[in-house]
């Protein structure tokens, strides 16, 4: 879908059943942070739209949408499966 592919120009990342690892890779690149996935979170996928203007908002949306816990430790963000 061309709209999805070019959405990054509008500050959006659009996913349709994408592995959470792919989402995390994109977020790390956009926000210049290190994000690790642990436990059952490695098996999850995500569908939705993420706005790239605020990392805290993105993380909150992921935590609301998926059965994960998100914690921050200095410069590292850890997403773990519940």
PDB file of N, CA, C and O in Angstrom, chain B, residues numbered from 101:
ATOM      1  N   UNK B 101       0.844  -1.184   0.000  1.00  0.00           N
ATOM      2  CA  UNK B 101       0.000   0.000   0.000  1.00  0.00           C
ATOM      3  C   UNK B 101       0.889   1.246   0.000  1.00  0.00           C
ATOM      4  O   UNK B 101       1.620   1.473   0.964  1.00  0.00           O
ATOM      5  N   UNK B 102       0.842   2.045  -1.043  1.00  0.00           N
ATOM      6  CA  UNK B 102       1.687   3.247  -1.138  1.00  0.00           C
ATOM      7  C   UNK B 102       1.469   4.235   0.006  1.00  0.00           C
ATOM      8  O   UNK B 102       2.412   4.895   0.441  1.00  0.00           O
ATOM      9  N   UNK B 103       0.247   4.340   0.491  1.00  0.00           N
ATOM     10  CA  UNK B 103      -0.034   5.250   1.605  1.00  0.00           C
ATOM     11  C   UNK B 103       0.759   4.845   2.843  1.00  0.00           C
ATOM     12  O   UNK B 103       1.333   5.694   3.525  1.00  0.00           O
ATOM     13  N   UNK B 104       0.787   3.561   3.124  1.00  0.00           N
ATOM     14  CA  UNK B 104       1.529   3.064   4.286  1.00  0.00           C
ATOM     15  C   UNK B 104       3.024   3.267   4.130  1.00  0.00           C
ATOM     16  O   UNK B 104       3.715   3.639   5.078  1.00  0.00           O
ATOM     17  N   UNK B 105       3.513   3.021   2.935  1.00  0.00           N
ATOM     18  CA  UNK B 105       4.948   3.129   2.681  1.00  0.00           C
ATOM     19  C   UNK B 105       5.432   4.560   2.846  1.00  0.00           C
ATOM     20  O   UNK B 105       6.533   4.784   3.349  1.00  0.00           O
ATOM     21  N   UNK B 106       4.628   5.528   2.432  1.00  0.00           N
ATOM     22  CA  UNK B 106       5.035   6.929   2.487  1.00  0.00           C
ATOM     23  C   UNK B 106       4.564   7.651   3.747  1.00  0.00           C
ATOM     24  O   UNK B 106       4.819   8.846   3.903  1.00  0.00           O
ATOM     25  N   UNK B 107       3.884   6.948   4.643  1.00  0.00           N
ATOM     26  CA  UNK B 107       3.341   7.577   5.854  1.00  0.00           C
ATOM     27  C   UNK B 107       4.437   8.162   6.742  1.00  0.00           C
ATOM     28  O   UNK B 107       4.183   9.106   7.489  1.00  0.00           O
ATOM     29  N   UNK B 108       5.646   7.619   6.673  1.00  0.00           N
ATOM     30  CA  UNK B 108       6.740   8.136   7.506  1.00  0.00           C
ATOM     31  C   UNK B 108       7.000   9.614   7.220  1.00  0.00           C
ATOM     32  O   UNK B 108       7.465  10.346   8.094  1.00  0.00           O
ATOM     33  N   UNK B 109       6.702  10.044   6.010  1.00  0.00           N
ATOM     34  CA  UNK B 109       6.886  11.459   5.672  1.00  0.00           C
ATOM     35  C   UNK B 109       5.942  12.351   6.460  1.00  0.00           C
ATOM     36  O   UNK B 109       6.214  13.534   6.663  1.00  0.00           O
ATOM     37  N   UNK B 110       4.835  11.777   6.901  1.00  0.00           N
ATOM     38  CA  UNK B 110       3.844  12.501   7.702  1.00  0.00           C
ATOM     39  C   UNK B 110       4.016  12.221   9.192  1.00  0.00           C
ATOM     40  O   UNK B 110       3.169  12.606   9.999  1.00  0.00           O
ATOM     41  N   UNK B 111       5.106  11.554   9.559  1.00  0.00           N
ATOM     42  CA  UNK B 111       5.361  11.262  10.964  1.00  0.00           C
ATOM     43  C   UNK B 111       4.566  10.090  11.496  1.00  0.00           C
ATOM     44  O   UNK B 111       4.266  10.027  12.688  1.00  0.00           O
ATOM     45  N   UNK B 112       4.221   9.153  10.612  1.00  0.00           N
ATOM     46  CA  UNK B 112       3.465   7.985  11.042  1.00  0.00           C
ATOM     47  C   UNK B 112       4.148   6.707  10.562  1.00  0.00           C
ATOM     48  O   UNK B 112       4.731   6.649   9.480  1.00  0.00           O
ATOM     49  N   UNK B 113       4.050   5.696  11.404  1.00  0.00           N
ATOM     50  CA  UNK B 113       4.490   4.358  11.036  1.00  0.00           C
ATOM     51  C   UNK B 113       3.246   3.486  11.077  1.00  0.00           C
ATOM     52  O   UNK B 113       2.565   3.421  12.101  1.00  0.00           O
ATOM     53  N   UNK B 114       2.944   2.817   9.973  1.00  0.00           N
ATOM     54  CA  UNK B 114       1.737   2.009   9.876  1.00  0.00           C
ATOM     55  C   UNK B 114       2.131   0.540   9.776  1.00  0.00           C
ATOM     56  O   UNK B 114       2.970   0.161   8.959  1.00  0.00           O
ATOM     57  N   UNK B 115       1.509  -0.279  10.624  1.00  0.00           N
ATOM     58  CA  UNK B 115       1.828  -1.706  10.675  1.00  0.00           C
ATOM     59  C   UNK B 115       0.573  -2.544  10.532  1.00  0.00           C
ATOM     60  O   UNK B 115      -0.486  -2.196  11.054  1.00  0.00           O
ATOM     61  N   UNK B 116       0.702  -3.647   9.821  1.00  0.00           N
ATOM     62  CA  UNK B 116      -0.384  -4.601   9.675  1.00  0.00           C
ATOM     63  C   UNK B 116       0.152  -5.980  10.028  1.00  0.00           C
ATOM     64  O   UNK B 116       0.749  -6.662   9.195  1.00  0.00           O
ATOM     65  N   UNK B 117      -0.071  -6.379  11.274  1.00  0.00           N
ATOM     66  CA  UNK B 117       0.376  -7.673  11.771  1.00  0.00           C
ATOM     67  C   UNK B 117       1.902  -7.847  11.648  1.00  0.00           C
ATOM     68  O   UNK B 117       2.392  -8.920  11.297  1.00  0.00           O
ATOM     69  N   UNK B 118       2.623  -6.781  11.940  1.00  0.00           N
ATOM     70  CA  UNK B 118       4.089  -6.800  11.852  1.00  0.00           C
ATOM     71  C   UNK B 118       4.674  -7.387  13.134  1.00  0.00           C
ATOM     72  O   UNK B 118       4.157  -7.135  14.222  1.00  0.00           O
ATOM     73  N   UNK B 119       5.740  -8.161  13.016  1.00  0.00           N
ATOM     74  CA  UNK B 119       6.406  -8.649  14.218  1.00  0.00           C
ATOM     75  C   UNK B 119       6.829  -7.468  15.105  1.00  0.00           C
ATOM     76  O   UNK B 119       7.304  -6.450  14.603  1.00  0.00           O
ATOM     77  N   UNK B 120       6.656  -7.610  16.401  1.00  0.00           N
ATOM     78  CA  UNK B 120       7.029  -6.540  17.321  1.00  0.00           C
ATOM     79  C   UNK B 120       8.507  -6.186  17.163  1.00  0.00           C
ATOM     80  O   UNK B 120       8.897  -5.036  17.370  1.00  0.00           O
ATOM     81  N   UNK B 121       9.319  -7.157  16.802  1.00  0.00           N
ATOM     82  CA  UNK B 121      10.752  -6.879  16.602  1.00  0.00           C
ATOM     83  C   UNK B 121      10.964  -5.862  15.472  1.00  0.00           C
ATOM     84  O   UNK B 121      11.865  -5.028  15.563  1.00  0.00           O
ATOM     85  N   UNK B 122      10.159  -5.917  14.420  1.00  0.00           N
ATOM     86  CA  UNK B 122      10.262  -4.938  13.331  1.00  0.00           C
ATOM     87  C   UNK B 122       9.845  -3.549  13.810  1.00  0.00           C
ATOM     88  O   UNK B 122      10.470  -2.547  13.461  1.00  0.00           O
ATOM     89  N   UNK B 123       8.789  -3.503  14.608  1.00  0.00           N
ATOM     90  CA  UNK B 123       8.312  -2.230  15.155  1.00  0.00           C
ATOM     91  C   UNK B 123       9.401  -1.610  16.026  1.00  0.00           C
ATOM     92  O   UNK B 123       9.687  -0.417  15.926  1.00  0.00           O
ATOM     93  N   UNK B 124      10.002  -2.432  16.878  1.00  0.00           N
ATOM     94  CA  UNK B 124      11.053  -1.962  17.785  1.00  0.00           C
ATOM     95  C   UNK B 124      12.267  -1.457  17.007  1.00  0.00           C
ATOM     96  O   UNK B 124      12.868  -0.450  17.381  1.00  0.00           O
ATOM     97  N   UNK B 125      12.625  -2.139  15.945  1.00  0.00           N
ATOM     98  CA  UNK B 125      13.747  -1.694  15.115  1.00  0.00           C
ATOM     99  C   UNK B 125      13.469  -0.301  14.554  1.00  0.00           C
ATOM    100  O   UNK B 125      14.337   0.571  14.582  1.00  0.00           O
ATOM    101  N   UNK B 126      12.261  -0.100  14.047  1.00  0.00           N
ATOM    102  CA  UNK B 126      11.885   1.214  13.513  1.00  0.00           C
ATOM    103  C   UNK B 126      11.908   2.284  14.595  1.00  0.00           C
ATOM    104  O   UNK B 126      12.415   3.384  14.378  1.00  0.00           O
ATOM    105  N   UNK B 127      11.354   1.958  15.769  1.00  0.00           N
ATOM    106  CA  UNK B 127      11.315   2.936  16.855  1.00  0.00           C
ATOM    107  C   UNK B 127      12.712   3.322  17.312  1.00  0.00           C
ATOM    108  O   UNK B 127      12.981   4.493  17.583  1.00  0.00           O
ATOM    109  N   UNK B 128      13.598   2.346  17.397  1.00  0.00           N
ATOM    110  CA  UNK B 128      14.977   2.632  17.771  1.00  0.00           C
ATOM    111  C   UNK B 128      15.642   3.585  16.803  1.00  0.00           C
ATOM    112  O   UNK B 128      16.402   4.467  17.203  1.00  0.00           O
ATOM    113  N   UNK B 129      15.352   3.404  15.533  1.00  0.00           N
ATOM    114  CA  UNK B 129      15.933   4.269  14.497  1.00  0.00           C
ATOM    115  C   UNK B 129      15.336   5.681  14.568  1.00  0.00           C
ATOM    116  O   UNK B 129      16.070   6.664  14.470  1.00  0.00           O
ATOM    117  N   UNK B 130      14.034   5.789  14.735  1.00  0.00           N
ATOM    118  CA  UNK B 130      13.385   7.108  14.768  1.00  0.00           C
ATOM    119  C   UNK B 130      13.720   7.899  16.017  1.00  0.00           C
ATOM    120  O   UNK B 130      13.955   9.106  15.950  1.00  0.00           O
ATOM    121  N   UNK B 131      13.744   7.222  17.159  1.00  0.00           N
ATOM    122  CA  UNK B 131      13.936   7.934  18.424  1.00  0.00           C
ATOM    123  C   UNK B 131      15.360   7.845  18.961  1.00  0.00           C
ATOM    124  O   UNK B 131      15.657   8.401  20.018  1.00  0.00           O
ATOM    125  N   UNK B 132      16.235   7.157  18.250  1.00  0.00           N
ATOM    126  CA  UNK B 132      17.643   7.046  18.655  1.00  0.00           C
ATOM    127  C   UNK B 132      17.779   6.488  20.075  1.00  0.00           C
ATOM    128  O   UNK B 132      18.519   7.028  20.898  1.00  0.00           O
ATOM    129  N   UNK B 133      17.048   5.393  20.348  1.00  0.00           N
ATOM    130  CA  UNK B 133      17.102   4.729  21.647  1.00  0.00           C
ATOM    131  C   UNK B 133      17.327   3.238  21.436  1.00  0.00           C
ATOM    132  O   UNK B 133      17.072   2.689  20.364  1.00  0.00           O
ATOM    133  N   UNK B 134      17.810   2.610  22.493  1.00  0.00           N
ATOM    134  CA  UNK B 134      17.983   1.163  22.458  1.00  0.00           C
ATOM    135  C   UNK B 134      16.763   0.528  23.107  1.00  0.00           C
ATOM    136  O   UNK B 134      16.394   0.867  24.232  1.00  0.00           O
ATOM    137  N   UNK B 135      16.145  -0.396  22.385  1.00  0.00           N
ATOM    138  CA  UNK B 135      14.962  -1.082  22.888  1.00  0.00           C
ATOM    139  C   UNK B 135      15.199  -2.584  22.768  1.00  0.00           C
ATOM    140  O   UNK B 135      15.592  -3.080  21.712  1.00  0.00           O
ATOM    141  N   UNK B 136      14.956  -3.298  23.860  1.00  0.00           N
ATOM    142  CA  UNK B 136      15.094  -4.752  23.862  1.00  0.00           C
ATOM    143  C   UNK B 136      13.733  -5.383  24.090  1.00  0.00           C
ATOM    144  O   UNK B 136      12.881  -4.821  24.778  1.00  0.00           O
ATOM    145  N   UNK B 137      13.538  -6.556  23.505  1.00  0.00           N
ATOM    146  CA  UNK B 137      12.313  -7.321  23.704  1.00  0.00           C
ATOM    147  C   UNK B 137      12.678  -8.590  24.465  1.00  0.00           C
ATOM    148  O   UNK B 137      13.646  -9.274  24.131  1.00  0.00           O
ATOM    149  N   UNK B 138      11.889  -8.892  25.493  1.00  0.00           N
ATOM    150  CA  UNK B 138      12.161 -10.073  26.312  1.00  0.00           C
ATOM    151  C   UNK B 138      10.913 -10.949  26.433  1.00  0.00           C
ATOM    152  O   UNK B 138       9.783 -10.485  26.279  1.00  0.00           O
ATOM    153  N   UNK B 139      11.154 -12.213  26.711  1.00  0.00           N
ATOM    154  CA  UNK B 139      10.065 -13.139  27.020  1.00  0.00           C
ATOM    155  C   UNK B 139       9.062 -13.308  25.894  1.00  0.00           C
ATOM    156  O   UNK B 139       9.415 -13.313  24.715  1.00  0.00           O
ATOM    157  N   UNK B 140       7.801 -13.446  26.284  1.00  0.00           N
ATOM    158  CA  UNK B 140       6.729 -13.703  25.322  1.00  0.00           C
ATOM    159  C   UNK B 140       6.494 -12.543  24.368  1.00  0.00           C
ATOM    160  O   UNK B 140       5.836 -12.718  23.342  1.00  0.00           O
ATOM    161  N   UNK B 141       7.013 -11.371  24.680  1.00  0.00           N
ATOM    162  CA  UNK B 141       6.858 -10.227  23.782  1.00  0.00           C
ATOM    163  C   UNK B 141       7.521 -10.492  22.432  1.00  0.00           C
ATOM    164  O   UNK B 141       7.132  -9.900  21.426  1.00  0.00           O
ATOM    165  N   UNK B 142       8.511 -11.372  22.404  1.00  0.00           N
ATOM    166  CA  UNK B 142       9.198 -11.702  21.154  1.00  0.00           C
ATOM    167  C   UNK B 142       8.272 -12.378  20.152  1.00  0.00           C
ATOM    168  O   UNK B 142       8.539 -12.373  18.950  1.00  0.00           O
ATOM    169  N   UNK B 143       7.180 -12.962  20.650  1.00  0.00           N
ATOM    170  CA  UNK B 143       6.255 -13.696  19.789  1.00  0.00           C
ATOM    171  C   UNK B 143       5.103 -12.830  19.282  1.00  0.00           C
ATOM    172  O   UNK B 143       4.290 -13.293  18.481  1.00  0.00           O
ATOM    173  N   UNK B 144       5.025 -11.585  19.736  1.00  0.00           N
ATOM    174  CA  UNK B 144       3.875 -10.737  19.423  1.00  0.00           C
ATOM    175  C   UNK B 144       4.020  -9.997  18.103  1.00  0.00           C
ATOM    176  O   UNK B 144       5.123  -9.783  17.600  1.00  0.00           O
ATOM    177  N   UNK B 145       2.869  -9.612  17.559  1.00  0.00           N
ATOM    178  CA  UNK B 145       2.846  -8.755  16.380  1.00  0.00           C
ATOM    179  C   UNK B 145       1.957  -7.552  16.693  1.00  0.00           C
ATOM    180  O   UNK B 145       1.185  -7.562  17.651  1.00  0.00           O
ATOM    181  N   UNK B 146       2.084  -6.526  15.870  1.00  0.00           N
ATOM    182  CA  UNK B 146       1.353  -5.280  16.107  1.00  0.00           C
ATOM    183  C   UNK B 146       0.706  -4.796  14.822  1.00  0.00           C
ATOM    184  O   UNK B 146       1.305  -4.839  13.747  1.00  0.00           O
ATOM    185  N   UNK B 147      -0.531  -4.336  14.958  1.00  0.00           N
ATOM    186  CA  UNK B 147      -1.235  -3.673  13.864  1.00  0.00           C
ATOM    187  C   UNK B 147      -1.713  -2.326  14.377  1.00  0.00           C
ATOM    188  O   UNK B 147      -2.336  -2.245  15.435  1.00  0.00           O
ATOM    189  N   UNK B 148      -1.426  -1.284  13.640  1.00  0.00           N
ATOM    190  CA  UNK B 148      -1.870   0.039  14.045  1.00  0.00           C
ATOM    191  C   UNK B 148      -0.984   1.128  13.480  1.00  0.00           C
ATOM    192  O   UNK B 148      -0.059   0.876  12.707  1.00  0.00           O
ATOM    193  N   UNK B 149      -1.297   2.345  13.889  1.00  0.00           N
ATOM    194  CA  UNK B 149      -0.554   3.523  13.436  1.00  0.00           C
ATOM    195  C   UNK B 149       0.140   4.141  14.634  1.00  0.00           C
ATOM    196  O   UNK B 149      -0.487   4.388  15.664  1.00  0.00           O
ATOM    197  N   UNK B 150       1.430   4.391  14.499  1.00  0.00           N
ATOM    198  CA  UNK B 150       2.215   5.033  15.547  1.00  0.00           C
ATOM    199  C   UNK B 150       2.710   6.375  15.023  1.00  0.00           C
ATOM    200  O   UNK B 150       3.315   6.444  13.953  1.00  0.00           O
ATOM    201  N   UNK B 151       2.455   7.428  15.769  1.00  0.00           N
ATOM    202  CA  UNK B 151       2.965   8.754  15.416  1.00  0.00           C
ATOM    203  C   UNK B 151       4.362   8.898  15.996  1.00  0.00           C
ATOM    204  O   UNK B 151       4.597   8.551  17.153  1.00  0.00           O
ATOM    205  N   UNK B 152       5.275   9.401  15.206  1.00  0.00           N
ATOM    206  CA  UNK B 152       6.675   9.464  15.620  1.00  0.00           C
ATOM    207  C   UNK B 152       7.058  10.777  16.284  1.00  0.00           C
ATOM    208  O   UNK B 152       8.227  11.161  16.277  1.00  0.00           O
ATOM    209  N   UNK B 153       6.076  11.468  16.860  1.00  0.00           N
ATOM    210  CA  UNK B 153       6.388  12.755  17.484  1.00  0.00           C
ATOM    211  C   UNK B 153       6.705  12.655  18.971  1.00  0.00           C
ATOM    212  O   UNK B 153       7.278  13.588  19.535  1.00  0.00           O
ATOM    213  N   UNK B 154       6.344  11.531  19.633  1.00  0.00           N
ATOM    214  CA  UNK B 154       6.563  11.437  21.067  1.00  0.00           C
ATOM    215  C   UNK B 154       6.746   9.981  21.472  1.00  0.00           C
ATOM    216  O   UNK B 154       5.818   9.180  21.357  1.00  0.00           O
ATOM    217  N   UNK B 155       7.932   9.638  21.943  1.00  0.00           N
ATOM    218  CA  UNK B 155       8.239   8.256  22.308  1.00  0.00           C
ATOM    219  C   UNK B 155       7.366   7.763  23.453  1.00  0.00           C
ATOM    220  O   UNK B 155       6.908   6.621  23.420  1.00  0.00           O
ATOM    221  N   UNK B 156       7.125   8.585  24.458  1.00  0.00           N
ATOM    222  CA  UNK B 156       6.310   8.150  25.598  1.00  0.00           C
ATOM    223  C   UNK B 156       4.902   7.779  25.155  1.00  0.00           C
ATOM    224  O   UNK B 156       4.327   6.812  25.654  1.00  0.00           O
ATOM    225  N   UNK B 157       4.345   8.540  24.225  1.00  0.00           N
ATOM    226  CA  UNK B 157       3.008   8.245  23.706  1.00  0.00           C
ATOM    227  C   UNK B 157       3.005   6.931  22.934  1.00  0.00           C
ATOM    228  O   UNK B 157       2.071   6.139  23.062  1.00  0.00           O
ATOM    229  N   UNK B 158       4.028   6.698  22.145  1.00  0.00           N
ATOM    230  CA  UNK B 158       4.142   5.458  21.382  1.00  0.00           C
ATOM    231  C   UNK B 158       4.237   4.263  22.330  1.00  0.00           C
ATOM    232  O   UNK B 158       3.557   3.255  22.137  1.00  0.00           O
ATOM    233  N   UNK B 159       5.075   4.381  23.344  1.00  0.00           N
ATOM    234  CA  UNK B 159       5.229   3.280  24.293  1.00  0.00           C
ATOM    235  C   UNK B 159       3.930   3.012  25.050  1.00  0.00           C
ATOM    236  O   UNK B 159       3.579   1.859  25.300  1.00  0.00           O
ATOM    237  N   UNK B 160       3.223   4.068  25.411  1.00  0.00           N
ATOM    238  CA  UNK B 160       1.944   3.901  26.100  1.00  0.00           C
ATOM    239  C   UNK B 160       0.941   3.182  25.201  1.00  0.00           C
ATOM    240  O   UNK B 160       0.195   2.323  25.671  1.00  0.00           O
ATOM    241  N   UNK B 161       0.918   3.522  23.930  1.00  0.00           N
ATOM    242  CA  UNK B 161       0.009   2.870  22.997  1.00  0.00           C
ATOM    243  C   UNK B 161       0.344   1.388  22.851  1.00  0.00           C
ATOM    244  O   UNK B 161      -0.555   0.547  22.825  1.00  0.00           O
ATOM    245  N   UNK B 162       1.618   1.070  22.757  1.00  0.00           N
ATOM    246  CA  UNK B 162       2.019  -0.333  22.670  1.00  0.00           C
ATOM    247  C   UNK B 162       1.599  -1.098  23.919  1.00  0.00           C
ATOM    248  O   UNK B 162       1.127  -2.232  23.832  1.00  0.00           O
ATOM    249  N   UNK B 163       1.772  -0.478  25.072  1.00  0.00           N
ATOM    250  CA  UNK B 163       1.424  -1.142  26.327  1.00  0.00           C
ATOM    251  C   UNK B 163      -0.096  -1.326  26.442  1.00  0.00           C
ATOM    252  O   UNK B 163      -0.554  -2.311  27.021  1.00  0.00           O
ATOM    253  N   UNK B 164      -0.865  -0.404  25.905  1.00  0.00           N
ATOM    254  CA  UNK B 164      -2.323  -0.535  25.924  1.00  0.00           C
ATOM    255  C   UNK B 164      -2.811  -1.569  24.912  1.00  0.00           C
ATOM    256  O   UNK B 164      -3.830  -2.223  25.129  1.00  0.00           O
ATOM    257  N   UNK B 165      -2.083  -1.713  23.812  1.00  0.00           N
ATOM    258  CA  UNK B 165      -2.521  -2.573  22.713  1.00  0.00           C
ATOM    259  C   UNK B 165      -2.060  -4.018  22.841  1.00  0.00           C
ATOM    260  O   UNK B 165      -2.688  -4.923  22.292  1.00  0.00           O
ATOM    261  N   UNK B 166      -0.983  -4.233  23.552  1.00  0.00           N
ATOM    262  CA  UNK B 166      -0.382  -5.562  23.638  1.00  0.00           C
ATOM    263  C   UNK B 166      -0.214  -5.986  25.096  1.00  0.00           C
ATOM    264  O   UNK B 166      -0.145  -5.138  25.986  1.00  0.00           O
ATOM    265  N   UNK B 167      -0.149  -7.292  25.339  1.00  0.00           N
ATOM    266  CA  UNK B 167       0.082  -7.778  26.705  1.00  0.00           C
ATOM    267  C   UNK B 167       1.567  -7.687  27.082  1.00  0.00           C
ATOM    268  O   UNK B 167       2.248  -8.703  27.220  1.00  0.00           O
ATOM    269  N   UNK B 168       2.051  -6.450  27.245  1.00  0.00           N
ATOM    270  CA  UNK B 168       3.463  -6.224  27.549  1.00  0.00           C
ATOM    271  C   UNK B 168       3.614  -5.253  28.716  1.00  0.00           C
ATOM    272  O   UNK B 168       2.713  -4.474  29.030  1.00  0.00           O
ATOM    273  N   UNK B 169       4.766  -5.326  29.337  1.00  0.00           N
ATOM    274  CA  UNK B 169       5.215  -4.355  30.332  1.00  0.00           C
ATOM    275  C   UNK B 169       6.387  -3.618  29.704  1.00  0.00           C
ATOM    276  O   UNK B 169       7.242  -4.223  29.058  1.00  0.00           O
ATOM    277  N   UNK B 170       6.419  -2.323  29.897  1.00  0.00           N
ATOM    278  CA  UNK B 170       7.517  -1.530  29.351  1.00  0.00           C
ATOM    279  C   UNK B 170       8.203  -0.800  30.493  1.00  0.00           C
ATOM    280  O   UNK B 170       7.561  -0.112  31.285  1.00  0.00           O
ATOM    281  N   UNK B 171       9.518  -0.961  30.563  1.00  0.00           N
ATOM    282  CA  UNK B 171      10.281  -0.281  31.612  1.00  0.00           C
ATOM    283  C   UNK B 171      11.471   0.434  30.978  1.00  0.00           C
ATOM    284  O   UNK B 171      11.990   0.039  29.934  1.00  0.00           O
ATOM    285  N   UNK B 172      11.873   1.497  31.654  1.00  0.00           N
ATOM    286  CA  UNK B 172      13.035   2.271  31.198  1.00  0.00           C
ATOM    287  C   UNK B 172      14.134   2.165  32.242  1.00  0.00           C
ATOM    288  O   UNK B 172      13.899   2.315  33.441  1.00  0.00           O
ATOM    289  N   UNK B 173      15.329   1.904  31.760  1.00  0.00           N
ATOM    290  CA  UNK B 173      16.498   1.842  32.619  1.00  0.00           C
ATOM    291  C   UNK B 173      17.605   2.651  31.960  1.00  0.00           C
ATOM    292  O   UNK B 173      18.271   2.182  31.036  1.00  0.00           O
ATOM    293  N   UNK B 174      17.790   3.871  32.448  1.00  0.00           N
ATOM    294  CA  UNK B 174      18.760   4.786  31.851  1.00  0.00           C
ATOM    295  C   UNK B 174      18.451   5.002  30.370  1.00  0.00           C
ATOM    296  O   UNK B 174      17.425   5.593  30.033  1.00  0.00           O
ATOM    297  N   UNK B 175      19.321   4.534  29.492  1.00  0.00           N
ATOM    298  CA  UNK B 175      19.134   4.744  28.053  1.00  0.00           C
ATOM    299  C   UNK B 175      18.558   3.506  27.360  1.00  0.00           C
ATOM    300  O   UNK B 175      18.581   3.407  26.133  1.00  0.00           O
ATOM    301  N   UNK B 176      18.047   2.576  28.145  1.00  0.00           N
ATOM    302  CA  UNK B 176      17.520   1.334  27.602  1.00  0.00           C
ATOM    303  C   UNK B 176      16.041   1.209  27.925  1.00  0.00           C
ATOM    304  O   UNK B 176      15.616   1.471  29.050  1.00  0.00           O
ATOM    305  N   UNK B 177      15.259   0.805  26.925  1.00  0.00           N
ATOM    306  CA  UNK B 177      13.846   0.513  27.117  1.00  0.00           C
ATOM    307  C   UNK B 177      13.681  -0.984  26.940  1.00  0.00           C
ATOM    308  O   UNK B 177      14.173  -1.560  25.970  1.00  0.00           O
ATOM    309  N   UNK B 178      12.983  -1.615  27.884  1.00  0.00           N
ATOM    310  CA  UNK B 178      12.763  -3.064  27.826  1.00  0.00           C
ATOM    311  C   UNK B 178      11.281  -3.320  27.711  1.00  0.00           C
ATOM    312  O   UNK B 178      10.484  -2.831  28.512  1.00  0.00           O
ATOM    313  N   UNK B 179      10.916  -4.101  26.692  1.00  0.00           N
ATOM    314  CA  UNK B 179       9.543  -4.540  26.484  1.00  0.00           C
ATOM    315  C   UNK B 179       9.507  -6.028  26.778  1.00  0.00           C
ATOM    316  O   UNK B 179      10.170  -6.819  26.107  1.00  0.00           O
ATOM    317  N   UNK B 180       8.723  -6.409  27.793  1.00  0.00           N
ATOM    318  CA  UNK B 180       8.677  -7.827  28.164  1.00  0.00           C
ATOM    319  C   UNK B 180       7.238  -8.324  28.117  1.00  0.00           C
ATOM    320  O   UNK B 180       6.291  -7.582  28.376  1.00  0.00           O
ATOM    321  N   UNK B 181       7.106  -9.600  27.778  1.00  0.00           N
ATOM    322  CA  UNK B 181       5.798 -10.230  27.697  1.00  0.00           C
ATOM    323  C   UNK B 181       5.258 -10.553  29.071  1.00  0.00           C
ATOM    324  O   UNK B 181       5.996 -10.903  29.993  1.00  0.00           O
ATOM    325  N   UNK B 182       3.961 -10.426  29.178  1.00  0.00           N
ATOM    326  CA  UNK B 182       3.308 -10.703  30.468  1.00  0.00           C
ATOM    327  C   UNK B 182       2.992 -12.172  30.585  1.00  0.00           C
ATOM    328  O   UNK B 182       2.441 -12.606  31.597  1.00  0.00           O
TER     329      UNK B 182
END
